[in-house]
């Protein structure tokens, strides 16, 4: 067999592979995947951070109310010895699993279109699968065969890997994870709804009685120490209400935008002519969420309580 034939075989195989895979993601497609990934990472990470902060606020508010007025007769408060009332670890773990899964999914996609090491990409894939397993309902949408397909898609993807292989991995992942990601978004939309979502309702139950007791104690305080204790409680309730009104709405809108962007992403990686408007809207929503959180925690009140 002559040398020309030996050279032609791998070249022909590469050409065929390139044609079958559409060669590579276009610059616009890479921007769409990368933008979606970073936005998902922001939504997941910031929401996880805020959920933990809201649970910590609940413990502080319950503690402060007990200091101001002792045990309440309000039946909505339930067992008042449970300072994290409404934010029990079992429920928080489920919601945190959803937020961490979304963050990992975003980091996985961003890594696939960036100059990221293989180990980092594989770790993000494993984090997505592991955290998804903590979320009943959502995990049902990603079966063993789909998990295996995602694992195979990211295996060996890292710096220096051919662009057509990256495209194949991206297409495989967004298609296999489609329904699971939708379910995760639905969970955030439901639980973080500003008016009647689980998080909002739990915070309101704790905020209202604290605000009443703190206001009464502030007016009745006869010296500095009494007024200081009352003002600390008043400020805790105010900060919690600020977080609830400003953050929850942005989480919900970002999750709604992500659900639409998730569908647009599937079309985008298969068709260079697809509109990227939904993905761009999701990117803006996630940035708005991060900006609101940064503003809240850097406010004069937030600085005193972290």
PASEBA-1860 file (N, C-alpha, C; in nm, 3 decimals):
! residues 306
1> XXXXXXXX> 0.086/-0.120/0.000/0.000/0.000/0.000/0.089/0.124/0.000 ~ 0.064/0.216/-0.096/0.155/0.330/-0.106/0.125/0.436/-0.001 ~ 0.220/0.529/0.012/0.211/0.632/0.116/0.091/0.724/0.097 ~ 0.055/0.750/-0.030/-0.057/0.840/-0.057/-0.187/0.785/-0.001 ~ -0.206/0.652/-0.014/-0.328/0.590/0.038/-0.332/0.600/0.190 ~ -0.215/0.578/0.254/-0.210/0.587/0.400/-0.246/0.726/0.449 ~ -0.207/0.829/0.376/-0.238/0.966/0.415/-0.384/1.000/0.387 ~ -0.439/0.941/0.280/-0.574/0.977/0.239/-0.681/0.923/0.334
9> XXXXXXXX> -0.655/0.805/0.392/-0.758/0.744/0.477/-0.796/0.831/0.596 ~ -0.701/0.874/0.680/-0.740/0.959/0.793/-0.797/1.093/0.748 ~ -0.748/1.143/0.634/-0.799/1.270/0.584/-0.945/1.255/0.543 ~ -0.974/1.143/0.473/-1.112/1.118/0.430/-1.204/1.100/0.550 ~ -1.155/1.029/0.652/-1.235/1.008/0.772/-1.265/1.141/0.841 ~ -1.166/1.228/0.844/-1.185/1.358/0.907/-1.285/1.443/0.830 ~ -1.277/1.436/0.698/-1.370/1.512/0.615/-1.513/1.463/0.636 ~ -1.531/1.329/0.637/-1.664/1.272/0.658/-1.719/1.313/0.794
17> XXXXXXXX> -1.635/1.303/0.896/-1.679/1.341/1.032/-1.718/1.487/1.037 ~ -1.639/1.569/0.970/-1.666/1.713/0.969/-1.800/1.743/0.903 ~ -1.825/1.675/0.792/-1.951/1.696/0.720/-2.069/1.651/0.804 ~ -2.057/1.531/0.866/-2.167/1.478/0.946/-2.197/1.567/1.066 ~ -2.096/1.623/1.124/-2.114/1.704/1.244/-2.141/1.850/1.214 ~ -2.141/1.887/1.087/-2.157/2.027/1.055/-2.033/2.105/1.090 ~ -1.920/2.037/1.096/-1.787/2.095/1.124/-1.775/2.149/1.266 ~ -1.843/2.256/1.297/-1.825/2.316/1.430/-1.937/2.414/1.455
25> XXXXXXXX> -1.952/2.452/1.580/-2.046/2.558/1.614/-1.998/2.689/1.554 ~ -2.090/2.766/1.500/-2.054/2.898/1.448/-2.022/2.990/1.566 ~ -1.958/3.104/1.539/-1.932/3.199/1.648/-2.060/3.241/1.720 ~ -2.168/3.259/1.643/-2.295/3.298/1.705/-2.349/3.186/1.794 ~ -2.336/3.061/1.748/-2.382/2.948/1.828/-2.300/2.934/1.956 ~ -2.170/2.952/1.945/-2.084/2.945/2.063/-2.119/3.053/2.164 ~ -2.148/3.173/2.112/-2.188/3.282/2.201/-2.319/3.249/2.271 ~ -2.412/3.187/2.196/-2.540/3.151/2.253/-2.525/3.046/2.363
33> XXXXXXXX> -2.446/2.942/2.334/-2.425/2.835/2.433/-2.350/2.889/2.554 ~ -2.245/2.966/2.529/-2.168/3.022/2.639/-2.248/3.119/2.723 ~ -2.328/3.205/2.655/-2.412/3.300/2.728/-2.517/3.231/2.812 ~ -2.581/3.130/2.753/-2.680/3.052/2.827/-2.614/2.985/2.947 ~ -2.498/2.925/2.925/-2.430/2.855/3.033/-2.394/2.947/3.149 ~ -2.339/3.064/3.117/-2.302/3.158/3.223/-2.425/3.209/3.296 ~ -2.533/3.233/3.221/-2.656/3.280/3.284/-2.715/3.174/3.377 ~ -2.713/3.048/3.333/-2.762/2.938/3.417/-2.679/2.924/3.543
41> XXXXXXXX> -2.549/2.942/3.529/-2.459/2.935/3.644/-2.490/3.046/3.744 ~ -2.515/3.166/3.692/-2.550/3.279/3.780/-2.680/3.251/3.852 ~ -2.782/3.210/3.776/-2.914/3.182/3.836/-2.901/3.077/3.945 ~ -2.831/2.967/3.916/-2.819/2.860/4.014/-2.739/2.901/4.136 ~ -2.624/2.963/4.115/-2.537/3.000/4.227/-2.600/3.108/4.314 ~ -2.654/3.212/4.252/-2.713/3.323/4.329/-2.836/3.277/4.406 ~ -2.920/3.194/4.342/-3.040/3.146/4.410/-3.003/3.055/4.528 ~ -2.900/2.973/4.511/-2.853/2.891/4.623/-2.807/2.978/4.739
49> XXXXXXXX> -2.731/3.079/4.706/-2.680/3.173/4.807/-2.795/3.241/4.880 ~ -2.894/3.287/4.804/-3.006/3.359/4.864/-3.095/3.267/4.948 ~ -3.114/3.144/4.903/-3.194/3.050/4.981/-3.130/3.027/5.118 ~ -3.000/3.010/5.121/-2.929/2.992/5.248/-2.940/3.118/5.335 ~ -2.931/3.235/5.269/-2.941/3.361/5.343/-3.080/3.378/5.402 ~ -3.183/3.339/5.326/-3.321/3.351/5.376/-3.346/3.256/5.492 ~ -3.287/3.138/5.486/-3.300/3.046/5.600/-3.231/3.104/5.723 ~ -3.113/3.161/5.704/-3.042/3.222/5.816/-3.120/3.342/5.871
57> XXXXXXXX> -3.182/3.421/5.783/-3.265/3.533/5.826/-3.382/3.484/5.911 ~ -3.440/3.370/5.871/-3.554/3.315/5.945/-3.514/3.277/6.087 ~ -3.398/3.215/6.101/-3.348/3.178/6.234/-3.328/3.303/6.319 ~ -3.269/3.407/6.262/-3.244/3.531/6.336/-3.375/3.601/6.373 ~ -3.470/3.602/6.279/-3.598/3.669/6.307/-3.675/3.597/6.416 ~ -3.678/3.465/6.410/-3.747/3.390/6.516/-3.681/3.411/6.651 ~ -3.549/3.414/6.652/-3.475/3.437/6.776/-3.507/3.574/6.833 ~ -3.507/3.675/6.745/-3.531/3.812/6.790/-3.674/3.829/6.841
65> XXXXXXXX> -3.771/3.766/6.775/-3.910/3.777/6.820/-3.928/3.714/6.958 ~ -3.863/3.600/6.980/-3.871/3.535/7.111/-3.810/3.623/7.220 ~ -3.701/3.692/7.186/-3.639/3.783/7.283/-3.731/3.899/7.317 ~ -3.804/3.948/7.217/-3.888/4.065/7.237/-4.018/4.032/7.310 ~ -4.079/3.917/7.277/-4.214/3.894/7.328/-4.239/3.755/7.383 ~ -4.140/3.666/7.378/-4.161/3.531/7.427/-4.246/3.449/7.332 ~ -4.302/3.342/7.383/-4.382/3.253/7.300/-4.509/3.321/7.252 ~ -4.535/3.306/7.122/-4.653/3.368/7.061/-4.771/3.271/7.059
73> XXXXXXXX> -4.892/3.326/7.058/-5.012/3.245/7.045/-5.054/3.228/6.899 ~ -4.978/3.286/6.809/-5.010/3.277/6.666/-4.992/3.132/6.619 ~ -5.098/3.063/6.579/-5.087/2.921/6.539/-5.005/2.901/6.412 ~ -4.992/3.006/6.332/-4.917/2.993/6.207/-4.768/2.968/6.230 ~ -4.721/3.005/6.348/-4.578/2.990/6.378/-4.541/2.845/6.413 ~ -4.640/2.761/6.437/-4.612/2.620/6.462/-4.526/2.601/6.586 ~ -4.434/2.504/6.577/-4.344/2.475/6.687/-4.239/2.585/6.694 ~ -4.250/2.672/6.794/-4.161/2.788/6.801/-4.022/2.752/6.854
81> XXXXXXXX> -4.005/2.628/6.895/-3.870/2.584/6.931/-3.787/2.554/6.807 ~ -3.856/2.544/6.693/-3.787/2.521/6.565/-3.756/2.657/6.503 ~ -3.635/2.704/6.524/-3.602/2.840/6.481/-3.597/2.854/6.329 ~ -3.573/2.743/6.258/-3.570/2.751/6.111/-3.706/2.716/6.052 ~ -3.811/2.736/6.129/-3.947/2.699/6.094/-3.980/2.734/5.948 ~ -4.022/2.632/5.873/-4.055/2.650/5.732/-3.938/2.627/5.639 ~ -3.817/2.635/5.694/-3.696/2.614/5.613/-3.619/2.494/5.666 ~ -3.691/2.388/5.697/-3.627/2.268/5.747/-3.529/2.214/5.642
89> XXXXXXXX> -3.424/2.149/5.691/-3.315/2.107/5.603/-3.363/2.016/5.490 ~ -3.460/1.929/5.516/-3.505/1.837/5.413/-3.563/1.911/5.293 ~ -3.642/2.015/5.321/-3.701/2.093/5.211/-3.596/2.180/5.144 ~ -3.511/2.241/5.223/-3.405/2.325/5.166/-3.310/2.243/5.079 ~ -3.284/2.119/5.123/-3.192/2.034/5.046/-3.247/2.006/4.907 ~ -3.378/1.984/4.897/-3.439/1.958/4.767/-3.427/2.079/4.674 ~ -3.463/2.196/4.726/-3.458/2.317/4.644/-3.313/2.351/4.611 ~ -3.223/2.333/4.707/-3.081/2.358/4.681/-3.027/2.262/4.575
97> XXXXXXXX> -3.078/2.139/4.576/-3.038/2.045/4.472/-3.073/2.097/4.335 ~ -3.192/2.158/4.323/-3.234/2.214/4.194/-3.146/2.331/4.153 ~ -3.117/2.420/4.246/-3.036/2.537/4.210/-2.892/2.497/4.176 ~ -2.838/2.402/4.251/-2.700/2.357/4.223/-2.694/2.280/4.091 ~ -2.801/2.206/4.059/-2.805/2.134/3.932/-2.805/2.231/3.815 ~ -2.882/2.339/3.826/-2.885/2.439/3.720/-2.748/2.507/3.705 ~ -2.685/2.536/3.818/-2.552/2.598/3.813/-2.451/2.505/3.746 ~ -2.456/2.377/3.780/-2.362/2.281/3.721/-2.388/2.264/3.572
105> XXXXXXXX> -2.515/2.263/3.534/-2.550/2.251/3.391/-2.494/2.371/3.314 ~ -2.508/2.489/3.371/-2.455/2.608/3.307/-2.303/2.603/3.293 ~ -2.235/2.559/3.398/-2.089/2.549/3.393/-2.043/2.443/3.293 ~ -2.123/2.337/3.280/-2.092/2.233/3.183/-2.098/2.289/3.041 ~ -2.204/2.360/3.007/-2.218/2.415/2.873/-2.113/2.522/2.845 ~ -2.090/2.610/2.943/-1.989/2.714/2.924/-1.850/2.652/2.905 ~ -1.825/2.543/2.978/-1.696/2.475/2.964/-1.678/2.411/2.828 ~ -1.786/2.361/2.770/-1.777/2.293/2.641/-1.743/2.388/2.527
113> XXXXXXXX> -1.778/2.514/2.539/-1.746/2.609/2.432/-1.628/2.698/2.470 ~ -1.567/2.673/2.584/-1.452/2.749/2.627/-1.327/2.663/2.629 ~ -1.217/2.724/2.661/-1.090/2.652/2.667/-1.076/2.593/2.808 ~ -1.157/2.493/2.836/-1.168/2.436/2.970/-1.109/2.296/2.975 ~ -1.045/2.264/3.085/-0.984/2.132/3.100/-1.092/2.024/3.110 ~ -1.058/1.904/3.063/-1.151/1.792/3.062/-1.202/1.759/3.201 ~ -1.116/1.761/3.300/-1.156/1.726/3.436/-1.263/1.820/3.489 ~ -1.255/1.948/3.454/-1.353/2.047/3.499/-1.489/2.020/3.434
121> XXXXXXXX> -1.486/1.986/3.306/-1.610/1.956/3.234/-1.675/1.831/3.291 ~ -1.597/1.727/3.312/-1.651/1.602/3.368/-1.708/1.627/3.507 ~ -1.639/1.708/3.587/-1.687/1.739/3.723/-1.821/1.810/3.718 ~ -1.837/1.906/3.625/-1.964/1.977/3.612/-2.075/1.882/3.570 ~ -2.043/1.788/3.481/-2.141/1.688/3.437/-2.185/1.601/3.554 ~ -2.090/1.559/3.635/-2.122/1.475/3.751/-2.202/1.552/3.855 ~ -2.168/1.680/3.876/-2.242/1.763/3.971/-2.387/1.781/3.925 ~ -2.406/1.800/3.796/-2.541/1.815/3.742/-2.623/1.690/3.771
129> XXXXXXXX> -2.568/1.575/3.741/-2.639/1.450/3.761/-2.665/1.423/3.910 ~ -2.564/1.446/3.994/-2.578/1.418/4.137/-2.682/1.508/4.203 ~ -2.680/1.638/4.172/-2.775/1.730/4.233/-2.915/1.710/4.178 ~ -2.923/1.673/4.052/-3.054/1.643/3.994/-3.119/1.526/4.068 ~ -3.037/1.432/4.112/-3.089/1.316/4.184/-3.153/1.352/4.318 ~ -3.127/1.472/4.369/-3.185/1.516/4.496/-3.323/1.578/4.477 ~ -3.365/1.591/4.351/-3.490/1.663/4.321/-3.595/1.566/4.267 ~ -3.687/1.521/4.353/-3.791/1.428/4.305/-3.870/1.492/4.191
137> XXXXXXXX> -3.902/1.414/4.092/-3.975/1.465/3.978/-3.882/1.506/3.866 ~ -3.790/1.596/3.895/-3.696/1.641/3.793/-3.602/1.529/3.753 ~ -3.558/1.451/3.852/-3.463/1.343/3.823/-3.525/1.235/3.736 ~ -3.659/1.226/3.737/-3.727/1.126/3.655/-3.711/1.152/3.506 ~ -3.676/1.276/3.472/-3.664/1.313/3.331/-3.524/1.286/3.274 ~ -3.438/1.231/3.356/-3.304/1.198/3.307/-3.274/1.055/3.351 ~ -3.304/0.960/3.263/-3.284/0.819/3.294/-3.139/0.776/3.287 ~ -3.115/0.650/3.320/-2.978/0.598/3.320/-2.914/0.606/3.182
145> XXXXXXXX> -2.992/0.579/3.078/-2.935/0.583/2.944/-2.897/0.725/2.904 ~ -2.977/0.822/2.947/-2.946/0.961/2.916/-2.825/1.010/2.996 ~ -2.815/0.969/3.122/-2.699/1.005/3.203/-2.571/0.948/3.141 ~ -2.582/0.823/3.093/-2.467/0.760/3.030/-2.430/0.833/2.902 ~ -2.530/0.874/2.826/-2.503/0.945/2.701/-2.434/1.078/2.728 ~ -2.476/1.149/2.832/-2.411/1.275/2.867/-2.268/1.251/2.913 ~ -2.249/1.145/2.994/-2.114/1.111/3.038/-2.023/1.079/2.922 ~ -2.074/1.002/2.826/-1.994/0.969/2.708/-1.964/1.092/2.624
153> XXXXXXXX> -2.061/1.184/2.619/-2.043/1.304/2.537/-1.930/1.393/2.588 ~ -1.913/1.400/2.720/-1.812/1.490/2.775/-1.677/1.422/2.795 ~ -1.674/1.290/2.784/-1.548/1.217/2.806/-1.443/1.262/2.706 ~ -1.331/1.307/2.757/-1.220/1.345/2.671/-1.230/1.484/2.612 ~ -1.341/1.556/2.641/-1.355/1.692/2.589/-1.276/1.787/2.678 ~ -1.184/1.858/2.619/-1.102/1.952/2.694/-1.024/2.040/2.600 ~ -0.922/2.103/2.649/-0.840/2.192/2.567/-0.782/2.116/2.449 ~ -0.790/2.176/2.333/-0.729/2.117/2.214/-0.816/2.016/2.141
161> XXXXXXXX> -0.934/1.985/2.192/-1.022/1.888/2.126/-1.086/1.954/2.004 ~ -1.101/1.876/1.897/-1.156/1.927/1.772/-1.293/1.991/1.796 ~ -1.317/2.100/1.723/-1.441/2.174/1.741/-1.565/2.093/1.706 ~ -1.554/2.003/1.609/-1.671/1.925/1.571/-1.711/1.829/1.683 ~ -1.612/1.784/1.762/-1.644/1.697/1.875/-1.714/1.776/1.985 ~ -1.674/1.900/2.003/-1.741/1.985/2.101/-1.887/2.008/2.060 ~ -1.907/2.030/1.930/-2.043/2.050/1.883/-2.127/1.926/1.908 ~ -2.074/1.810/1.879/-2.147/1.687/1.904/-2.185/1.674/2.052
169> XXXXXXXX> -2.090/1.708/2.140/-2.116/1.699/2.284/-2.226/1.795/2.326 ~ -2.221/1.918/2.277/-2.322/2.018/2.311/-2.460/1.972/2.266 ~ -2.470/1.926/2.142/-2.600/1.882/2.089/-2.655/1.766/2.171 ~ -2.569/1.670/2.204/-2.613/1.555/2.282/-2.664/1.597/2.419 ~ -2.593/1.687/2.483/-2.628/1.726/2.620/-2.757/1.806/2.624 ~ -2.771/1.907/2.537/-2.891/1.991/2.544/-3.016/1.911/2.507 ~ -3.001/1.811/2.422/-3.116/1.728/2.387/-3.153/1.631/2.499 ~ -3.055/1.567/2.559/-3.082/1.471/2.666/-3.130/1.539/2.794
177> XXXXXXXX> -3.080/1.659/2.822/-3.114/1.727/2.948/-3.236/1.817/2.936 ~ -3.293/1.828/2.820/-3.401/1.922/2.792/-3.514/1.917/2.896 ~ -3.577/1.802/2.914/-3.692/1.791/3.003/-3.654/1.806/3.150 ~ -3.535/1.759/3.186/-3.489/1.773/3.325/-3.468/1.920/3.359 ~ -3.408/1.995/3.268/-3.386/2.138/3.291/-3.519/2.211/3.301 ~ -3.614/2.177/3.216/-3.747/2.236/3.225/-3.809/2.212/3.363 ~ -3.796/2.090/3.413/-3.854/2.056/3.543/-3.787/2.136/3.655 ~ -3.657/2.157/3.646/-3.586/2.237/3.746/-3.634/2.381/3.743
185> XXXXXXXX> -3.654/2.435/3.624/-3.706/2.571/3.612/-3.845/2.581/3.672 ~ -3.928/2.481/3.646/-4.064/2.481/3.701/-4.062/2.483/3.854 ~ -3.969/2.410/3.913/-3.959/2.408/4.059/-3.926/2.547/4.113 ~ -3.832/2.616/4.049/-3.797/2.751/4.094/-3.913/2.848/4.075 ~ -3.981/2.836/3.961/-4.096/2.923/3.934/-4.203/2.903/4.040 ~ -4.227/2.779/4.080/-4.328/2.748/4.180/-4.286/2.795/4.320 ~ -4.167/2.759/4.363/-4.127/2.782/4.501/-4.083/2.925/4.529 ~ -4.038/2.998/4.426/-3.991/3.135/4.448/-4.090/3.240/4.398
193> XXXXXXXX> -4.212/3.199/4.364/-4.314/3.295/4.320/-4.331/3.403/4.427 ~ -4.324/3.531/4.390/-4.325/3.640/4.491/-4.450/3.645/4.576 ~ -4.566/3.612/4.519/-4.691/3.627/4.594/-4.723/3.505/4.680 ~ -4.717/3.387/4.621/-4.765/3.268/4.692/-4.671/3.149/4.685 ~ -4.546/3.170/4.650/-4.449/3.061/4.648/-4.411/3.019/4.789 ~ -4.356/2.898/4.801/-4.318/2.844/4.931/-4.224/2.938/5.008 ~ -4.121/2.989/4.943/-4.023/3.074/5.012/-4.090/3.201/5.064 ~ -4.169/3.266/4.978/-4.234/3.391/5.018/-4.329/3.371/5.135
201> XXXXXXXX> -4.409/3.266/5.131/-4.506/3.242/5.238/-4.437/3.216/5.371 ~ -4.326/3.141/5.369/-4.255/3.113/5.494/-4.196/3.241/5.553 ~ -4.142/3.326/5.468/-4.082/3.451/5.517/-4.188/3.544/5.573 ~ -4.302/3.553/5.504/-4.408/3.644/5.550/-4.461/3.603/5.688 ~ -4.474/3.474/5.712/-4.525/3.424/5.840/-4.433/3.468/5.955 ~ -4.303/3.474/5.929/-4.207/3.511/6.033/-4.188/3.662/6.041 ~ -4.187/3.728/5.926/-4.164/3.874/5.922/-4.275/3.951/5.995 ~ -4.401/3.917/5.966/-4.513/3.998/6.016/-4.516/4.009/6.169
209> XXXXXXXX> -4.513/3.896/6.242/-4.516/3.911/6.388/-4.392/3.980/6.444 ~ -4.278/3.960/6.381/-4.157/4.029/6.429/-4.171/4.180/6.410 ~ -4.225/4.221/6.295/-4.241/4.363/6.269/-4.334/4.427/6.371 ~ -4.443/4.357/6.406/-4.538/4.408/6.505/-4.471/4.420/6.642 ~ -4.405/4.314/6.686/-4.342/4.315/6.819/-4.229/4.417/6.826 ~ -4.150/4.427/6.719/-4.039/4.521/6.720/-4.088/4.664/6.721 ~ -4.194/4.692/6.646/-4.249/4.828/6.643/-4.304/4.867/6.781 ~ -4.378/4.776/6.843/-4.431/4.805/6.978/-4.319/4.826/7.078
217> XXXXXXXX> -4.218/4.739/7.071/-4.107/4.750/7.166/-4.027/4.877/7.143 ~ -4.016/4.918/7.018/-3.941/5.040/6.987/-4.012/5.162/7.046 ~ -4.144/5.168/7.032/-4.220/5.281/7.087/-4.222/5.279/7.239 ~ -4.223/5.160/7.299/-4.234/5.148/7.444/-4.098/5.150/7.515 ~ -3.990/5.140/7.439/-3.857/5.134/7.501/-3.826/5.260/7.581 ~ -3.776/5.240/7.702/-3.751/5.354/7.791/-3.602/5.390/7.797 ~ -3.516/5.302/7.746/-3.373/5.336/7.746/-3.308/5.285/7.618 ~ -3.179/5.314/7.607/-3.105/5.280/7.485/-3.106/5.130/7.457
225> XXXXXXXX> -3.079/5.049/7.557/-3.070/4.904/7.536/-3.201/4.844/7.488 ~ -3.312/4.889/7.548/-3.442/4.838/7.505/-3.471/4.877/7.361 ~ -3.442/5.002/7.328/-3.467/5.048/7.192/-3.374/4.980/7.092 ~ -3.250/4.950/7.134/-3.156/4.884/7.044/-3.203/4.743/7.009 ~ -3.248/4.667/7.110/-3.300/4.533/7.084/-3.419/4.539/6.990 ~ -3.507/4.636/7.013/-3.625/4.650/6.928/-3.585/4.688/6.786 ~ -3.489/4.780/6.774/-3.446/4.824/6.642/-3.377/4.711/6.565 ~ -3.303/4.626/6.636/-3.239/4.510/6.570/-3.346/4.419/6.508
233> XXXXXXXX> -3.454/4.397/6.582/-3.562/4.314/6.530/-3.632/4.380/6.412 ~ -3.656/4.508/6.424/-3.721/4.583/6.316/-3.636/4.577/6.189 ~ -3.505/4.593/6.206/-3.415/4.592/6.091/-3.410/4.453/6.026 ~ -3.411/4.347/6.105/-3.412/4.211/6.050/-3.536/4.189/5.963 ~ -3.652/4.231/6.013/-3.776/4.214/5.936/-3.771/4.297/5.808 ~ -3.717/4.418/5.817/-3.706/4.504/5.700/-3.614/4.443/5.595 ~ -3.499/4.392/5.638/-3.405/4.331/5.543/-3.465/4.208/5.477 ~ -3.537/4.128/5.554/-3.600/4.009/5.498/-3.704/4.048/5.394
241> XXXXXXXX> -3.783/4.150/5.424/-3.885/4.195/5.328/-3.819/4.248/5.201 ~ -3.708/4.317/5.217/-3.634/4.368/5.100/-3.587/4.252/5.013 ~ -3.530/4.151/5.077/-3.485/4.033/5.001/-3.603/3.965/4.933 ~ -3.712/3.952/5.007/-3.827/3.881/4.954/-3.886/3.954/4.833 ~ -3.902/4.084/4.843/-3.968/4.157/4.735/-3.878/4.178/4.614 ~ -3.750/4.198/4.637/-3.660/4.229/4.525/-3.600/4.105/4.460 ~ -3.570/4.005/4.541/-3.498/3.888/4.489/-3.593/3.784/4.430 ~ -3.701/3.753/4.500/-3.788/3.644/4.454/-3.845/3.670/4.316
249> XXXXXXXX> -3.885/3.793/4.289/-3.940/3.824/4.157/-3.837/3.803/4.047 ~ -3.712/3.839/4.076/-3.608/3.823/3.975/-3.570/3.677/3.955 ~ -3.572/3.599/4.062/-3.547/3.455/4.048/-3.654/3.393/3.959 ~ -3.779/3.427/3.986/-3.890/3.370/3.909/-3.882/3.409/3.763 ~ -3.857/3.536/3.736/-3.850/3.582/3.597/-3.730/3.521/3.524 ~ -3.619/3.506/3.596/-3.501/3.444/3.534/-3.528/3.297/3.503 ~ -3.598/3.227/3.592/-3.631/3.086/3.568/-3.729/3.071/3.452 ~ -3.825/3.162/3.443/-3.918/3.161/3.330/-3.844/3.186/3.199
257> XXXXXXXX> -3.750/3.281/3.203/-3.672/3.311/3.084/-3.581/3.195/3.047 ~ -3.528/3.124/3.148/-3.441/3.011/3.120/-3.518/2.899/3.052 ~ -3.642/2.880/3.094/-3.722/2.773/3.034/-3.743/2.800/2.885 ~ -3.771/2.925/2.849/-3.786/2.960/2.708/-3.651/2.949/2.636 ~ -3.545/2.996/2.702/-3.413/2.993/2.640/-3.365/2.850/2.619 ~ -3.408/2.759/2.706/-3.369/2.619/2.694/-3.419/2.561/2.562 ~ -3.542/2.596/2.524/-3.597/2.550/2.396/-3.523/2.616/2.280 ~ -3.496/2.745/2.296/-3.426/2.817/2.190/-3.284/2.764/2.171
265> XXXXXXXX> -3.223/2.717/2.280/-3.087/2.665/2.272/-3.080/2.540/2.185 ~ -3.179/2.453/2.200/-3.182/2.331/2.119/-3.188/2.365/1.971 ~ -3.272/2.463/1.937/-3.281/2.506/1.797/-3.152/2.574/1.753 ~ -3.094/2.651/1.843/-2.975/2.729/1.807/-2.856/2.642/1.770 ~ -2.837/2.529/1.840/-2.720/2.446/1.812/-2.740/2.360/1.688 ~ -2.862/2.354/1.640/-2.890/2.277/1.519/-2.913/2.365/1.397 ~ -2.930/2.496/1.417/-2.964/2.583/1.305/-2.901/2.720/1.327 ~ -2.809/2.756/1.243/-2.737/2.884/1.259/-2.827/3.004/1.233
273> XXXXXXXX> -2.944/2.984/1.172/-3.033/3.095/1.139/-3.135/3.123/1.250 ~ -3.130/3.048/1.358/-3.227/3.064/1.467/-3.207/3.197/1.539 ~ -3.317/3.257/1.583/-3.309/3.379/1.663/-3.259/3.346/1.803 ~ -3.173/3.431/1.856/-3.116/3.410/1.989/-3.180/3.504/2.092 ~ -3.297/3.561/2.059/-3.359/3.661/2.146/-3.392/3.606/2.284 ~ -3.445/3.482/2.289/-3.482/3.424/2.419/-3.360/3.401/2.506 ~ -3.250/3.361/2.443/-3.126/3.339/2.520/-3.073/3.472/2.572 ~ -3.077/3.574/2.489/-3.030/3.706/2.532/-3.116/3.760/2.647
281> XXXXXXXX> -3.247/3.734/2.641/-3.335/3.778/2.749/-3.299/3.707/2.880 ~ -3.269/3.578/2.871/-3.229/3.502/2.990/-3.100/3.557/3.049 ~ -3.006/3.590/2.963/-2.880/3.648/3.009/-2.905/3.777/3.086 ~ -2.993/3.862/3.033/-3.023/3.988/3.099/-3.095/3.966/3.232 ~ -3.186/3.869/3.236/-3.259/3.841/3.360/-3.165/3.791/3.470 ~ -3.070/3.707/3.433/-2.977/3.655/3.533/-2.886/3.766/3.585 ~ -2.846/3.856/3.496/-2.764/3.969/3.539/-2.841/4.062/3.631 ~ -2.970/4.080/3.603/-3.054/4.163/3.689/-3.066/4.103/3.829
289> XXXXXXXX> -3.078/3.971/3.834/-3.083/3.902/3.964/-2.955/3.924/4.042 ~ -2.842/3.904/3.976/-2.714/3.922/4.046/-2.696/4.066/4.093 ~ -2.735/4.163/4.010/-2.722/4.303/4.047/-2.809/4.337/4.168 ~ -2.932/4.283/4.170/-3.022/4.309/4.282/-2.967/4.253/4.412 ~ -2.912/4.133/4.405/-2.855/4.070/4.525/-2.733/4.149/4.573 ~ -2.648/4.188/4.480/-2.530/4.265/4.518/-2.569/4.397/4.584 ~ -2.675/4.460/4.532/-2.720/4.586/4.590/-2.779/4.564/4.729 ~ -2.853/4.455/4.746/-2.916/4.428/4.875/-2.814/4.399/4.984
297> XXXXXXXX> -2.715/4.316/4.953/-2.619/4.277/5.056/-2.515/4.386/5.083 ~ -2.504/4.485/4.993/-2.409/4.593/5.015/-2.476/4.719/5.071 ~ -2.608/4.709/5.099/-2.680/4.822/5.157/-2.633/4.844/5.301 ~ -2.657/4.962/5.357/-2.617/4.987/5.498/-2.671/4.884/5.594 ~ -2.799/4.841/5.572/-2.856/4.741/5.663/-2.788/4.607/5.643 ~ -2.765/4.570/5.513/-2.707/4.440/5.484/-2.567/4.425/5.537 ~ -2.491/4.535/5.541/-2.353/4.528/5.587/-2.346/4.487/5.734 ~ -2.447/4.519/5.812/-2.442/4.489/5.954/-2.473/4.344/5.984
305> XX> -2.542/4.277/5.889/-2.581/4.139/5.915/-2.525/4.044/5.810 ~ -2.436/4.092/5.722/-2.371/4.006/5.624/-2.456/3.978/5.508
END
